[in-house]
């Protein structure tokens, strides 16, 4: 049946029937397939062509699906079952039409095969490669009609796009195509011939090793010639526009040549080219319109394409691939020149600017709405190349580029496939670039839902297995901006499955920019999301929170400044709650580095490692952002409300030298900063001063701790066997209500009376002591001078002030505390004042590591009383400020008793002291008293006589005797005795 006799109406009806059968299980009839073949005649209207393409595509898909489900075997040539089945169906119709003598039948067969190449190239190639088929086509060029010649040229153009078909095209066909490309009578035929020759040349250049393609003659040197011909056709004002599709497709292939790119980057030509879309949309059919649109998008994509940015691994793979294809290894110079000079970035940027000026953004808006997946993919590539230059991003946003990208991305995300294709990463990356440099409102609009919807594609860009390092970096930056917009976006990011774990892994990435972006995103998430704040130690978190804070500390110590700013900012926010402060403090106690890292943000000269090279040059001043964050961190940590152990905190801050750092900051030695930073620094310094008081000698807690630390550093353990001696010392018993500054438990000269508790040590108890040979070293730990008089005091203490043998093992803890407390208190000098409104006493528990001083407040009434007397009342006594100040002495030789040398006694007072001194020597004449000396034994013998004048609140006799005696053995003359009596206020003045 002749194709010319087929009415358009009947073909429409048969196509509808075939479409219904393709959707079912019924087999098509001969008439239906014949109508399908005839539907592609060029003389038929575009609407029929569009329906024919739809029916052909549906039929091919249904047949393939049926063949695969039926378990059909592969063909002999390796083709799949679906291809074999479709080839058996279509080949008889095509061959019969080509064998007919009428032009209409031949034209129907050629046009159908051309359409089949566009719908299912595997079936068309299978038919084209059948033995004798190309020879049959070659007969059509002998004396064809003009329509037949055009369709034959277009058929060979389609076939030349496939590798297997290029190898079987004979020389006579290539020669015929060359002749048609230079004729001027038929522009449509000329454009089709040029398209076929361009495809043949591109195929030959892409794989010259294939011997089957020797028939294809390389025509690359004529690229510029063909380009000029095609551009002239497009810009002409001819009423015949049937050649436009072939001309645009030809330019899409030619535009891969860098030289051609420059010639096509002409604003006048591009405006005409882009104008083809709006001009042809009303009249052209959907298929023809989509074909032209796709070709224009390809040209724009080639003009805007940057050279690939390959990693080192990819570069090496490219070299290996080139070696495998070329058969020999190219030298380094050829590798370096593999990119044309016209493809360097500055030329690409100039072309992108011209493309935008010519109206490509309107074309992209149209293309984003089509259903063609190929067109959507190219839209993503073009947008990515355009926004590579920051100067173009504003224009892209103004034209609705972000909305167009979202439309393209949603087409991929709506897919039911288990995993997203890697092609979706390109439009997501383009959208990320826009979100990096612009406000979320400018990119996504005021609708918060659009911002929340954008989080999902950005997370895919990070999590996808095909994502490059650059894509992950840009996705991190985009999410950072979104996280900073409002808490809802931050919470959405935090709740995205698997995303946060990946972000934390990227903190350890080798690339510095990826680490920086990850750290900045985490900083913003901590600020905006309660869950992330808690995850990093804000509220709980356990050991995992501790490890995360440790990572932030490590990030605060890297060389990259923005990374340090982000990490320290996160720490500043976290330390606003007690739990995070405790974590940082625990890390400081464990590793001794946390405070140093934070302090280095203020003073870059602070060393964070003990092995740091002291000669390494460091900047004199820090960055204002780092200083501010560090100051806030320390202000939070030092806050008493954070409930950190104050004494240990004081030790750690002293270890780092934090007070000196803040002092330098406030003095301006570390740079000039604004009032906000300086005010916070002043607050932190005030807290440091309060902590320093805990470590000072004026503070009993600090004093006691320092003394014990020196003791523990030099003490050894000993078991005193069979020693039934009262608690070591020689102090006068103060009674149960003792408030002595130095004593912990009663003990001394007096034997406990009946009914009083005995303080005899267990004979098997293990006691720590300092050997006399180690006393000088222990004193040096307290910055005390181990002179002869001080060592004599400790020798007397080691012998129990005469109560034990001279070969005693050393000084026990109690004696060490008592003597050192006096020495350290005396070192402050008479001009020093103790902390106001406070008097201190030690608890009565001896030897415990947890011993602490207790604080008693002075009432205003006590402050207004006599400054020279002790006042008793209740269970404690309080010493006035003046008396406490006067009791301090310097630890040097001349200081012992030097203050009392100037005391003048009245005759009555001297007589009273002489009378008391004589009681130690009852058998000695009064005239001989001036040469007598009181030793420890005489004191023990006279203790009962003096007990009525010793008050509970006075310091012990052994301490006072050691402080007023000028003898190396600690004995007292009558003058020493007078000084002691006056010091103890045992005479009326």
C-alpha positions, 0 to 999 in steps of 0.5 A, a space after each residue: 500500500 502506498 504511503 501517499 494513499 494513507 490519510 492522516 485521519 486513518 493514521 491517527 486512528 491506527 496510532 491510537 489503536 497501537 498505543 492502546 495495545 502497547 499498554 496491554 498484552 495484545 499484539 499489533 496488527 500489520 496495518 497498525 505498524 504500517 501506519 506507524 512507519 508512514 506517520 513520519 513522512 515529512 509532508 505530514 503535520 507536526 501534530 502527527 509527528 509528535 503522536 507518532 514519536 509517542 506511540 513509537 517510544 511506548 511500543 518499544 518500551 512495552 516490547 522490551 519489557 515483554 521480552 525481558 520478562 519472557 526470558 528471551 535469549 540474546 542474539 548471535 551478535 550479542 544484542 539483547 532480547 528486546 533489540 532482537 524482537 523489535 528488529 524482527 518487527 521493524 526490519 521487514 517494513 523498512 526494507 520493503 519500503 526502501 525496495 519500492 520504486 516510488 519516492 513516497 515509499 522510499 521516503 517513508 522507510 528512510 524517515 522512519 529509520 531516522 525516527 527510530 535512531 532518535 527513539 531507540 538507537 540500539 534497534 536502529 543500529 541493529 537494522 542499519 548493520 544488517 548485511 546489505 542494508 547500507 548497500 541498499 541505502 547507497 542506491 538512493 543517492 544515485 538519482 534521488 529527489 530533493 526530499 529524498 536526498 534530504 532524508 537520506 542525508 539526515 539518516 546518515 547524520 543520525 547513523 554517524 552519531 553511533 560508533 558501530 554505524 560509522 564504521 560501515 559507511 562507505 567512501 561514496 557516501 562520505 564523498 556525496 555528503 561533502 558535495 552536498 555540504 558545499 552546494 548552495 541550492 538547498 540549504 536544508 540539504 547542505 545543513 544535513 550534510 554538514 551535520 553528518 560530516 561533523 559527526 563523522 569527524 568527531 567520531 574518528 577523532 574520538 577513537 582513531 585506533 578503531 580500524 573499522 572507522 578508516 572510511 570516515 575522513 577527518 574534517 576538523 581543519 574545516 570546523 571554522 568553515 562549517 561554523 561560518 556556514 551554519 551561523 550564516 544560515 541561522 542568522 539569515 532572514 530566509 522564510 524556509 526554516 526547515 534547516 534550523 534543527 540540523 544547523 543548531 545540532 551541527 553547531 552543538 558539535 562544533 562548539 566543543 572546539 575552543 576556537 569555534 567557541 570564541 567565534 560563537 561568543 558573539 552577542 548578535 549571533 547568540 541573541 538570534 540563536 536564543 530567539 529561535 525558542 520563542 519564535 518557534 514555540 507557537 508553530 513547532 511541534 513539541 518534539 521539534 521544539 524540544 530538539 531545538 531547545 536541547 541543541 541551543 542548551 548544548 551550545 550554551 553549555 559548551 561556551 560556558 564550560 570550564 576545564 575540568 578540575 582534576 584531583 591528582 588521582 584523576 590526573 594520573 588516571 587521565 594519563 593512563 587512559 591517554 597512554 592506553 588509547 594512544 599506544 605511547 606515553 605522551 611527554 609532560 609538555 603535551 600533557 600541559 598543553 592538552 587544554 587549549 588557551 581559549 579554555 583558560 578561566 578568563 576566556 570562559 568568564 568572558 564568554 559566560 558574561 556574553 551568554 548572559 547578556 544575550 538572554 540565556 537566562 530566559 532560555 534556562 527558565 523555559 528549559 527548567 520546565 520541560 519534561 526532558 531529563 537530558 535538557 534538565 541535566 544540561 540546565 544544571 551544568 549551565 547554571 553551575 558554570 555561570 555561578 562559578 563567577 561571583 559577579 554573575 550570581 546576582 543576575 542569576 538570582 534576579 532571573 529566578 535561577 534558584 527557583 529553576 534549580 529547585 525545579 530541576 532538583 525536585 525532578 530527581 528527588 521525586 524519583 522512586 529509585 533507591 539511590 539518587 543518580 550522580 547527575 543530581 549533584 550538579 544542580 545541587 552544587 549550583 544552588 549551594 554556590 548561590 546559597 553561600 554568597 547570598 542571604 537565604 531570603 534572597 535565594 529561597 524567598 521569605 517562605 521558611 518552608 523553601 529553606 527547610 526543603 533545601 536542606 535535603 538536597 544539600 545533605 545529599 551533596 554531602 552524603 552521596 558516594 559520588 560527591 567530590 571534596 569541592 561539592 562537600 565543601 560547598 554544601 557545608 558552607 550553604 548549610 552553615 548559612 541556613 543554620 545561622 538564619 533561624 533555629 528551625 533551620 538549624 534543628 532541621 539540619 541536626 535532625 537529618 539522618 546520618 548528616 551530623 555524623 558525616 559532618 563530624 567526620 569531615 572535621 578530620 578531613 585532610 583538606 583545610 577548607 573542608 575542616 574549616 567549613 565543618 567547624 563553622 557549621 557545627 558552631 552555628 548548629 550549637 548556637 541554633 539547635 538545642 539538641 546539638 548544644 546538648 550533644 556537645 556538653 551543654 546538658 549532659 552528653 557523657 563521655 561522647 560530649 567530652 570527646 567532642 569538646 576535646 575536638 573543639 579544643 584541638 580545632 582551636 589550636 590549628 593554624 587556620 584562623 577561621 577554623 580557630 575562630 569557629 571552634 573557640 566560638 563554639 567553646 565560648 557558647 558551650 561554657 555558658 553552662 556548668 556541664 561544659 565548664 566541668 568538661 573543659 576543666 576535666 580535660 585541663 586536669 587530665 592533659 594540662 593543655 585545655 587552658 593553655 590552648 584557650 589562653 593562647 588565643 589571647 597571648 600567642 606566645 603561650 606554649 600549648 606543648 612543653 616541647 614547643 620550640 621557644 625560639 619559634 616566632 609568634 605574633 605579638 598580638 592576637 586576633 580580636 575575635 579570638 581574644 574575645 572568645 577566649 576571654 568569654 571562655 575563661 570568664 565562664 569557667 571562673 564563674 563561681 556559679 559553675 561549681 568547679 573546685 575552687 582550689 584546684 581551679 586556682 592551681 590550674 590557672 596559676 600553672 598556666 599563668 593566666 593572671 599575668 596574661 590578663 594583666 598584660 591584656 588589660 595593660 594593652 601589651 597584647 594589643 588594643 581592643 574594644 570596650 566589650 572585650 576589655 570589660 569581659 577581661 576585667 570581670 575575668 581578672 577579678 575572678 582570678 584575683 579571688 582565686 589567687 587569694 586561695 593560693 596565697 599565704 594569707 589564706 589558711 586554705 592555700 597556706 595549709 595546702 602549700 605546706 602539705 604539698 611540700 611535705 608530701 613531696 619529701 616525706 617517707 613512711 615509717 612505723 614507730 614500734 613500741 612508742 607510747 609517746 603522746 602526740 608529737 610536739 611539745 605544745 602546751 595543751 590547749 584543751 578541747 576548745 582550742 582555736 590555735 592557728 597551727 594546732 590540729 589536735 591537743 597534745 604537748 607537755 601535759 599528761 592527760 588527766 584522769 578521764 581525758 581521752 588519751 592521744 597515744 598513737 597505736 604502736 603499729 600505726 604508719 606515720 609519714 615524716 620528713 628526714 632531717 636531711 630532706 628538710 632544706 629541700 622541703 623548705 625550698 619548695 616553700 621558698 623558705 631559707 633553710 638557715 641554721 636557726 630554722 634547721 635547729 627548730 626542726 631538729 628540736 621538733 624531730 626529737 619531740 622537743 627533748 621527749 625523744 632520743 636524738 636519733 629520731 627519724 624526722 619531722 612529722 606532719 603535725 610539727 611540719 605544719 606548725 613550724 612552717 605556718 609560723 615561718 610563712 606567716 612571718 615572711 609577710 612582714 609587719 607591714 602586711 595585713 591578713 585578709 580583713 574580717 577573717 580569722 582562721 583555725 585548723 580543724 581538730 582532725 590530724 593528718 587527713 588530706 582533706 583537712 581544711 581551715 575554718 573561717 570565723 568572722 570578726 564582729 564589729 564589737 570585737 573590732 572596736 575593742 582593745 587591740 592589745 588583748 584577746 577576748 574570749 567568749 563561747 567556744 572560740 576566741 578572736 584576735 584583733 587585726 592589730 595584734 594579728 598584724 604585729 605577730 608576723 615576722 620575717 623568716 631571716 636570722 635577724 628577724 627572730 625576736 627582732 621586734 621584741 628587742 625594742 620592747 621596754 618593760 617597767 621595773 614591776 614587769 621585769 620583776 614579775 618576769 624574773 619571778 616567773 623565770 626563777 621558778 624554773 630554777 628553784 635552787 639557784 640564787 637570784 644573782 645567778 639567774 642571768 646566766 641560766 637557760 631554760 631548756 625543754 626539760 625545765 619547761 616540762 617541769 614547770 608546766 603545771 606552775 605556768 598553766 594558769 597563765 597560758 590561755 587556750 587561744 595562745 600559740 604553743 610554747 615550743 613555737 614561741 620559744 623557738 621564735 624568741 630564742 637566740 640560741 641554736 639549741 632553742 634554749 632561753 635566757 632571762 631576756 628571751 623569757 621576757 620577750 616570750 612573756 610579753 609576746 604571750 601577753 602574760 604580764 600587765 602593761 
